[in-house]
Amino acid sequence: VTQEVDLTLGYEVTDYTGLSFELIGENTSSPGFDTYRVYANFDDPAVQLVAVYGLQDTALTIETTGTFYQDALGGPLATTINPILFGAFPSLEYDSWVTIGAEDNSGSVDFIGANFVPFEAGGDLIIDDNVGGTWYILPDLEPAAFPDAEGRVLIGQFTTDGIVDLTVNLQYRASDGSNIQVTGQSLTFPIVTPGCTDQGACNYNPLADFNDGSCDFLSCAGCGDVAACN
């Protein structure tokens, strides 16, 4: 988190406040695939998010334990999405893409150096070489790069049947005109609960999403004969 001190008011001001995600829909493109959106959050409405990037020493990684849904009519950036086509091709609405603010081709987001080929094939998006790569906007030319009413700037939509681990680096222009970078910002979604999923175990957890190997069958062992004293 990048912080600055407002000497006139005498208290600390924080521009960037972290990443967040939102579940857009379940079983969207096909059964088992859910759609999420990821946001960078700010508490200053005059801030502009101008770039999301990766380099060799500050890698950008967007990885899933499953696959990312990629529609044949979509592309790696939100600006490839034409909402007019949603009626005829409803699954296009759930294409996986990255952005800065824009949700469709009404925006003005561009990229340089990023290899989107594995991502567009349903795999991970990784930028970790010495050349680096970024998707970006030109300052003052993309209205959606400013925080919305909830202080959020959209940076991507991801439809997947797995769990996503995301690490990004951000550059934003503060309200005083300074350019600030925050690196290594991580987020995992959806939130999952590990535990014992075996109903016959002593420590069965009905809320667990996956079995973490902790099942215990001994601590509650005893006599199972209802006619016995014990």
Legacy VTK file of the C-alpha trace (Angstrom):
# vtk DataFile Version 3.0
C-alpha trace
ASCII
DATASET POLYDATA
POINTS 230 float
0.000 0.000 0.000
1.360 3.395 -0.968
0.822 6.112 1.618
1.404 9.824 1.830
1.017 12.355 4.604
-1.179 15.405 4.142
0.685 18.072 6.130
-2.153 20.572 5.914
-4.686 18.257 7.511
-2.285 16.449 9.796
-3.343 12.880 8.989
-2.229 10.067 6.749
-3.915 9.580 3.355
-3.876 6.241 1.523
-4.547 6.212 -2.231
-4.395 2.502 -3.085
-6.162 0.148 -0.692
-5.782 -3.300 -2.266
-7.314 -5.788 -4.676
-10.786 -7.321 -4.503
-12.902 -9.746 -6.510
-16.585 -10.132 -7.272
-18.520 -13.205 -8.391
-20.465 -12.215 -11.505
-22.217 -15.519 -12.165
-22.104 -19.271 -11.575
-22.144 -21.940 -14.292
-21.916 -19.189 -16.892
-20.147 -20.378 -20.054
-20.763 -24.047 -19.141
-21.424 -26.117 -15.988
-18.664 -25.693 -13.415
-17.354 -22.431 -14.873
-17.908 -19.326 -12.749
-17.167 -15.735 -13.778
-15.298 -13.268 -11.552
-14.154 -9.684 -11.874
-11.041 -8.290 -10.188
-10.632 -4.673 -9.091
-7.896 -2.358 -7.839
-9.317 -0.236 -5.032
-8.608 3.401 -4.204
-9.977 5.893 -1.711
-9.219 8.967 -3.838
-11.656 9.474 -6.753
-9.073 11.611 -8.598
-6.582 8.735 -8.950
-6.083 7.152 -12.381
-4.886 3.578 -12.800
-2.658 3.766 -15.873
-0.883 0.398 -16.144
-0.830 -3.219 -14.996
2.548 -4.808 -15.731
5.073 -7.571 -15.140
8.870 -7.760 -15.260
11.542 -10.336 -14.504
11.970 -9.300 -10.868
8.314 -8.338 -10.333
6.418 -11.000 -12.240
2.761 -10.779 -13.188
1.018 -14.137 -12.839
-2.645 -15.015 -13.326
-2.948 -18.765 -12.841
-5.862 -21.172 -12.393
-5.993 -24.752 -11.140
-8.432 -25.407 -13.996
-8.763 -23.533 -17.280
-9.881 -20.059 -18.313
-12.871 -19.871 -20.624
-11.986 -18.055 -23.843
-14.763 -17.370 -26.322
-14.003 -17.681 -30.041
-15.319 -14.143 -30.598
-13.420 -12.619 -27.682
-9.827 -11.589 -27.128
-7.272 -10.882 -24.405
-8.460 -7.316 -23.759
-11.931 -6.088 -22.859
-11.735 -3.771 -25.853
-12.187 -6.801 -28.138
-15.664 -7.430 -26.696
-18.631 -6.156 -28.720
-21.733 -6.205 -26.485
-24.012 -6.007 -29.530
-23.174 -9.690 -30.105
-24.321 -10.893 -26.670
-27.854 -11.627 -27.879
-26.719 -13.975 -30.652
-23.660 -15.308 -28.803
-24.487 -15.195 -25.064
-21.323 -17.003 -23.968
-19.227 -14.084 -25.299
-20.320 -12.112 -22.245
-18.259 -14.485 -20.074
-15.025 -14.363 -22.047
-11.863 -13.980 -19.931
-9.947 -10.746 -20.481
-7.845 -8.035 -18.832
-8.439 -4.311 -18.845
-8.150 -0.991 -17.066
-11.679 0.130 -16.325
-13.280 -0.628 -19.698
-15.737 -3.535 -20.009
-15.993 -3.624 -23.812
-14.933 -1.982 -27.068
-16.099 1.424 -25.886
-12.855 1.708 -23.898
-9.295 2.579 -24.912
-6.897 0.028 -23.413
-3.751 -1.109 -25.221
-0.848 -3.454 -24.497
2.802 -3.983 -25.288
5.127 -6.917 -24.642
2.525 -9.237 -23.103
2.263 -12.750 -24.548
-1.448 -13.552 -24.440
-1.235 -16.747 -26.542
-1.308 -19.249 -23.615
-4.051 -17.232 -21.893
-6.190 -17.194 -25.029
-5.784 -20.982 -25.212
-7.273 -21.323 -21.721
-3.968 -21.337 -19.845
-2.195 -18.967 -17.477
-1.101 -15.393 -18.133
2.499 -14.860 -17.048
4.805 -11.888 -17.695
8.174 -12.537 -16.063
10.982 -11.886 -18.543
13.541 -9.095 -18.648
11.653 -7.265 -21.404
8.385 -7.234 -19.499
4.908 -6.417 -20.660
1.914 -4.290 -19.747
-1.633 -3.311 -20.567
-2.173 0.396 -20.152
-4.178 3.529 -20.858
-3.077 7.035 -21.746
-3.715 9.411 -18.818
-6.972 11.381 -18.983
-8.164 9.463 -22.065
-10.023 6.589 -20.367
-12.788 7.743 -17.980
-13.216 4.238 -16.531
-9.606 4.327 -15.267
-10.828 6.542 -12.433
-12.424 4.759 -9.445
-16.166 4.137 -9.614
-18.618 5.047 -6.828
-17.256 2.141 -4.778
-13.627 3.182 -5.286
-12.900 0.369 -7.760
-11.108 0.167 -11.105
-11.730 -3.035 -13.069
-8.560 -4.881 -14.143
-9.915 -8.183 -15.431
-12.713 -10.684 -15.916
-11.982 -14.387 -15.489
-14.268 -17.333 -16.162
-12.783 -20.540 -14.801
-13.536 -23.945 -13.351
-10.622 -23.651 -10.928
-9.092 -21.519 -8.201
-7.246 -18.413 -9.395
-3.983 -17.137 -7.897
-3.238 -13.637 -9.171
-0.234 -11.375 -8.611
0.018 -8.035 -10.413
1.969 -4.788 -10.340
0.154 -1.471 -10.720
1.087 2.038 -11.759
-1.292 4.871 -11.017
-1.297 8.632 -11.263
-2.091 10.270 -7.942
-4.219 13.393 -7.686
-1.054 15.508 -7.336
0.199 14.219 -10.707
2.860 11.886 -9.328
3.208 8.386 -10.796
3.237 5.669 -8.150
3.968 1.958 -8.475
2.784 -0.811 -6.179
4.248 -4.268 -6.790
3.434 -7.824 -5.811
-0.291 -7.337 -5.217
-1.820 -10.780 -4.740
-5.320 -12.217 -4.592
-6.763 -15.746 -4.536
-10.359 -16.516 -5.445
-12.816 -18.003 -4.885
-12.317 -18.287 -1.124
-12.124 -21.979 -0.333
-12.381 -23.840 2.976
-10.118 -26.872 3.468
-11.135 -29.667 5.808
-12.376 -33.217 6.099
-15.089 -34.077 3.574
-15.603 -37.714 4.664
-18.963 -37.968 6.443
-17.760 -41.018 8.357
-14.880 -39.150 10.005
-14.916 -37.741 13.547
-14.026 -34.272 12.255
-16.237 -34.146 9.148
-16.749 -30.534 8.048
-19.859 -30.040 5.860
-18.593 -26.555 4.896
-15.261 -27.795 3.500
-14.700 -27.309 -0.236
-11.953 -29.917 -0.562
-10.393 -32.667 1.506
-7.088 -31.547 2.997
-6.155 -34.981 4.374
-7.046 -34.148 7.977
-9.827 -36.729 8.433
-9.706 -38.432 11.856
-11.413 -41.783 12.345
-10.003 -42.690 15.791
-10.729 -39.931 18.309
-14.453 -40.666 18.360
-14.176 -44.464 18.013
-16.189 -46.533 20.498
-18.986 -49.015 20.898
-21.562 -48.891 18.123
-24.041 -51.374 19.670
-27.151 -49.465 20.811
-27.973 -52.209 23.351
-24.667 -51.814 25.178
-24.260 -49.766 28.379
-21.616 -47.636 26.649
LINES 1 231
230 0 1 2 3 4 5 6 7 8 9 10 11 12 13 14 15 16 17 18 19 20 21 22 23 24 25 26 27 28 29 30 31 32 33 34 35 36 37 38 39 40 41 42 43 44 45 46 47 48 49 50 51 52 53 54 55 56 57 58 59 60 61 62 63 64 65 66 67 68 69 70 71 72 73 74 75 76 77 78 79 80 81 82 83 84 85 86 87 88 89 90 91 92 93 94 95 96 97 98 99 100 101 102 103 104 105 106 107 108 109 110 111 112 113 114 115 116 117 118 119 120 121 122 123 124 125 126 127 128 129 130 131 132 133 134 135 136 137 138 139 140 141 142 143 144 145 146 147 148 149 150 151 152 153 154 155 156 157 158 159 160 161 162 163 164 165 166 167 168 169 170 171 172 173 174 175 176 177 178 179 180 181 182 183 184 185 186 187 188 189 190 191 192 193 194 195 196 197 198 199 200 201 202 203 204 205 206 207 208 209 210 211 212 213 214 215 216 217 218 219 220 221 222 223 224 225 226 227 228 229
